[in-house]
């Protein structure tokens, strides 16, 4: 408890207006669609090829260590657009992204392949992250309206990088219902899971405080959490702080809890799959009789063969863009998808 109080004291709220959100004139929302597809994808270092002197992006330039050329960048965009446009029969209505360098790369992505037909709006703001990678949210403006956009983060108590990515927040409006959406990319496990755990606990406390504020106003607030949490469903930040589980009457339902227990996941570390990328929701969303509604089995991991690399020993893992060398793959994570019903 003392440790939790210390971490809570470390949480410094940093809110910001969405001055990098691209807006267009308001369009009519299609009210005939009774489903809403949400997706999240850690796109593994989606950098442009230009050097930003304010961030540590030097390796992702044509003359940098990764030899990150325009050809490789274009190939990455095409691959990511292929994946995102294949997650549903139609294009997903709302997608959370992480490991995007800036607004430009998200603009390039939504202008690529079939995504270019989706009429996507972008919610993004440059984070204080030292590497210059951010979270973003894109949504189809003909399918859902997003309001009350915000970004917030916290100072981290552990390690040599006290700044981390913004959590991206927005309220989705469709019909007479609203959905609070949070896109996350919590601090990594680099340096050891135990050693870096206080950083993720700090972000968990920040996120919980935001949810508590919403539920203080409306106990039945409909909330969806998505992201690369860099912790598994059974880790302290998720289970103890967010109070998320895949069973029982817990405040937050974690769609990936049972999957993780069954050895399924979106990320492979040393031959073991784990559910770092997760969808969670408030209990008000589960089996709701009106508006946004989900069942316990509404989420899935998009694990198609073309996204996997199979090693000579038969073990598979996400076909990544880079490791020690350039592999030309998609990402070191798999996307996750949540299908919501919209009930009259």
C-alpha positions in Angstrom: 0.0 0.0 0.0 2.9 2.4 0.8 4.3 1.7 -2.7 1.0 2.4 -4.3 0.6 5.7 -2.4 4.2 6.7 -3.5 3.4 6.0 -7.1 0.1 7.9 -6.8 2.1 10.8 -5.6 4.4 10.6 -8.6 1.6 10.9 -11.0 1.7 14.3 -12.6 -1.2 15.0 -14.9 -0.2 16.6 -18.2 -3.3 17.4 -20.3 -3.1 19.1 -23.7 -5.5 20.4 -26.3 -5.5 18.4 -29.5 -3.7 21.0 -31.7 -2.6 18.3 -34.1 -5.9 16.7 -34.7 -6.9 17.2 -38.3 -10.5 18.4 -38.7 -12.8 18.6 -41.6 -16.4 19.8 -42.0 -18.9 17.7 -40.0 -20.6 15.0 -42.0 -23.7 13.0 -41.2 -23.2 9.9 -39.2 -24.5 6.7 -40.8 -27.0 5.4 -38.2 -27.9 2.3 -40.2 -24.8 0.4 -39.2 -25.5 -1.7 -36.0 -21.9 -2.7 -35.4 -18.7 -0.9 -34.6 -15.3 -2.5 -35.2 -12.4 -1.3 -33.0 -8.8 -2.3 -33.5 -5.5 -1.7 -32.0 -2.1 -2.2 -33.6 1.5 -1.6 -32.4 3.0 -0.9 -35.8 6.6 -1.3 -34.7 8.6 1.9 -35.2 6.7 3.7 -38.0 9.2 6.4 -38.6 9.5 8.7 -41.6 13.0 9.1 -43.2 13.6 12.6 -42.0 15.9 13.3 -39.0 14.2 15.2 -36.2 16.8 16.9 -34.1 14.5 17.0 -31.1 14.2 13.2 -30.8 16.4 10.1 -30.9 15.3 9.0 -34.4 18.7 9.1 -36.1 18.8 5.3 -36.8 15.6 5.6 -38.8 17.1 7.7 -41.6 18.7 6.7 -44.9 22.2 7.1 -43.5 21.3 5.8 -40.0 22.0 2.4 -38.6 18.7 1.0 -39.9 19.3 2.4 -43.4 15.6 3.5 -43.4 15.0 4.5 -47.0 11.9 5.9 -48.7 11.5 2.5 -50.4 11.5 0.7 -47.0 9.1 3.3 -45.6 6.7 2.9 -48.5 6.8 -0.9 -48.2 6.0 -0.6 -44.5 3.1 1.7 -45.1 1.7 -0.7 -47.7 2.0 -3.7 -45.4 0.3 -1.9 -42.5 -2.5 -0.7 -44.6 -3.0 -4.2 -45.9 -3.3 -5.5 -42.4 -5.6 -2.8 -41.1 -8.0 -3.0 -44.1 -8.2 -6.8 -43.6 -9.4 -6.8 -40.0 -13.1 -6.8 -40.9 -15.4 -7.2 -43.9 -15.4 -3.4 -44.0 -12.7 -1.0 -42.8 -12.7 -0.7 -39.0 -14.5 2.3 -37.7 -11.9 3.2 -35.0 -8.3 2.2 -34.8 -5.7 2.8 -32.0 -2.1 2.9 -33.1 1.2 3.1 -31.2 4.8 3.5 -32.2 4.0 6.2 -34.7 6.6 8.9 -35.0 4.5 11.9 -35.8 1.3 13.2 -37.5 2.9 12.9 -40.9 3.3 9.1 -40.7 -0.3 8.6 -39.7 -1.4 10.9 -42.5 0.7 8.8 -44.9 -0.8 5.6 -43.5 -4.5 6.6 -43.9 -3.7 7.7 -47.4 -2.3 4.3 -48.3 -4.2 1.4 -50.1 -7.8 0.7 -49.1 -7.5 2.9 -46.0 -7.6 5.9 -48.3 -11.2 5.1 -49.0 -12.2 5.2 -45.3 -12.4 8.9 -44.8 -10.4 8.6 -41.6 -9.8 11.5 -39.2 -6.7 11.6 -37.0 -6.3 12.3 -33.3 -2.6 12.8 -32.4 -0.2 14.9 -30.5 3.6 14.7 -30.2 4.5 13.0 -27.0 7.4 13.9 -24.7 8.8 10.4 -25.3 12.6 10.6 -25.9 12.5 8.3 -29.0 9.7 10.4 -30.4 7.1 7.7 -30.7 3.5 8.3 -30.0 0.0 6.9 -29.8 -2.7 8.0 -32.2 -6.4 7.3 -32.9 -8.0 7.2 -36.3 -11.7 7.0 -36.9 -14.2 7.0 -39.8 -16.0 10.3 -39.5 -19.0 8.9 -41.4 -19.4 6.2 -38.8 -18.8 7.8 -35.4 -18.2 11.3 -34.0 -15.4 11.9 -31.6 -15.6 14.6 -29.0 -13.8 15.8 -25.8 -10.4 14.9 -27.1 -7.5 14.9 -24.7 -4.0 13.7 -24.0 -2.3 12.9 -20.7 0.8 11.3 -19.3 2.8 11.1 -16.0 6.4 11.5 -14.9 7.9 8.0 -14.5 9.6 7.1 -11.2 12.1 4.6 -12.6 14.9 4.6 -15.2 16.7 7.3 -17.2 13.6 8.3 -19.3 11.1 10.0 -17.1 8.8 11.0 -20.0 6.6 8.6 -21.9 3.8 8.5 -24.5 0.5 10.3 -24.1 -2.6 8.3 -23.4 -5.0 9.4 -26.2 -8.6 9.9 -25.1 -11.8 10.7 -26.9 -15.6 10.2 -26.5 -17.3 8.4 -29.4 -20.8 9.4 -30.1 -23.2 7.3 -32.2 -27.0 7.5 -31.9 -27.9 8.3 -28.3 -24.9 6.6 -26.7 -21.4 7.5 -25.9 -18.2 5.5 -25.5 -15.1 6.7 -23.6 -12.0 5.4 -25.5 -8.4 5.4 -24.1 -5.4 4.4 -26.3 -2.3 3.3 -24.4 1.3 2.4 -24.9 2.8 1.9 -21.4 6.6 1.9 -20.7 8.5 -1.1 -21.9 10.0 -4.0 -19.9 13.5 -3.1 -21.2 15.8 -3.4 -18.2 13.7 -6.1 -16.6 10.1 -6.7 -15.8 10.5 -6.1 -12.1 12.8 -3.2 -12.4 10.5 -1.3 -14.8 7.2 -2.3 -13.1 6.9 1.0 -11.1 6.6 2.9 -14.5 3.7 0.8 -15.6 2.1 1.0 -12.2 2.3 4.8 -12.5 0.5 4.8 -15.8 -2.1 2.4 -14.4 -2.8 4.7 -11.6 -3.1 7.6 -14.0 -5.6 5.7 -16.2 -7.6 4.5 -13.2 -7.9 8.1 -11.9 -9.3 9.1 -15.2 -11.8 6.3 -15.2 -12.8 7.0 -11.6 -13.5 10.6 -12.5 -15.8 9.4 -15.3 -17.6 7.0 -13.0 -18.0 9.5 -10.3 -20.1 11.5 -12.8 -21.8 8.5 -14.3 -21.4 5.1 -12.6 -22.6 3.4 -15.8 -20.1 5.2 -18.1 -19.2 3.0 -21.0 -15.4 2.8 -21.2 -13.0 0.9 -23.6 -9.3 0.6 -22.9 -7.0 -0.5 -25.7 -3.3 -0.6 -26.1 0.1 -2.2 -25.7 0.3 -2.3 -21.9 3.6 -4.0 -21.8 2.1 -6.1 -18.9 0.1 -9.2 -19.1 -3.5 -9.5 -17.8 -2.4 -11.1 -14.6 0.3 -8.5 -13.8 -0.2 -6.1 -10.9 -0.8 -3.0 -13.0 -3.7 -4.6 -14.8 -5.2 -6.9 -12.1 -4.6 -4.8 -8.9 -4.6 -1.2 -10.2 -7.1 -1.3 -13.0 -9.0 -4.1 -11.3 -9.5 -5.9 -14.6 -10.2 -9.6 -15.0 -11.9 -12.0 -17.4 -14.1 -13.5 -14.8 -16.3 -12.6 -11.9 -17.9 -9.2 -11.2 -14.7 -7.2 -11.5 -15.1 -3.4 -12.3 -13.2 -3.9 -15.6 -13.6 -6.8 -18.0 -10.4 -7.9 -19.7 -11.2 -9.7 -23.0 -7.6 -11.0 -23.3 -7.4 -12.6 -19.8 -8.6 -16.0 -20.8 -6.6 -15.9 -24.0 -3.4 -15.2 -22.1 -4.1 -18.1 -19.7 -4.5 -20.4 -22.7 -1.1 -19.4 -24.1 -2.5 -17.1 -26.7 -1.1 -13.6 -27.3 -0.2 -10.8 -29.7 3.6 -10.8 -28.9 6.1 -13.6 -28.7 9.1 -13.4 -26.3 11.6 -16.1 -26.4 9.1 -18.6 -27.8 6.2 -17.7 -25.4 3.1 -15.9 -26.6 1.7 -13.2 -24.3 -1.2 -10.8 -24.4 0.6 -7.5 -24.1 -1.9 -5.9 -26.5 -5.3 -5.9 -24.8 -8.9 -4.7 -25.0 -10.8 -4.0 -21.7 -14.1 -2.4 -21.0 -16.3 -1.2 -18.1 -19.0 -3.6 -17.0 -21.6 -1.2 -18.4 -20.5 -2.3 -21.9 -20.9 -6.0 -21.4 -24.3 -7.3 -22.7 -25.7 -3.8 -22.6 -29.4 -3.7 -23.7 -29.0 -0.4 -25.5 -26.3 1.4 -27.4 -22.7 0.1 -27.4 -22.6 -3.5 -26.3 -20.1 -6.4 -26.2 -20.2 -10.0 -25.2 -17.4 -11.8 -23.3 -16.1 -13.2 -26.6 -16.2 -10.0 -28.7 -12.4 -9.5 -28.9 -9.9 -11.5 -30.9 -6.3 -11.5 -31.9 -5.7 -11.2 -35.7 -3.2 -14.1 -36.2 -3.1 -14.8 -39.9 -0.3 -16.9 -41.4 1.0 -14.0 -43.5 1.8 -12.0 -40.4 3.9 -14.8 -38.9 7.5 -15.9 -39.3 8.1 -19.6 -38.7 11.5 -20.6 -37.5 13.3 -23.8 -38.6 12.3 -25.3 -35.2 8.6 -24.8 -36.1 7.9 -22.0 -33.7 6.2 -18.9 -35.0 6.3 -15.3 -34.0 5.1 -12.0 -35.6 7.0 -11.2 -38.8 8.7 -8.0 -37.8 10.3 -5.2 -39.8 13.6 -5.2 -37.9 15.5 -7.3 -35.5 19.3 -7.4 -35.7 18.7 -7.0 -39.4 16.1 -5.7 -41.8 13.5 -8.4 -42.3 10.9 -6.5 -44.2 8.0 -7.8 -42.2 4.9 -6.1 -40.8 5.4 -5.6 -37.0 6.7 -7.4 -34.0 3.1 -7.4 -32.6 -0.2 -8.7 -33.9 -3.3 -6.5 -34.1 -6.2 -7.0 -31.7 -9.9 -6.4 -32.6 -13.0 -5.7 -30.6 -16.5 -6.0 -32.2 -19.2 -3.9 -30.6 -22.9 -4.2 -31.3 -25.0 -1.0 -31.3 -28.4 -1.8 -29.9 -31.5 0.4 -30.5 
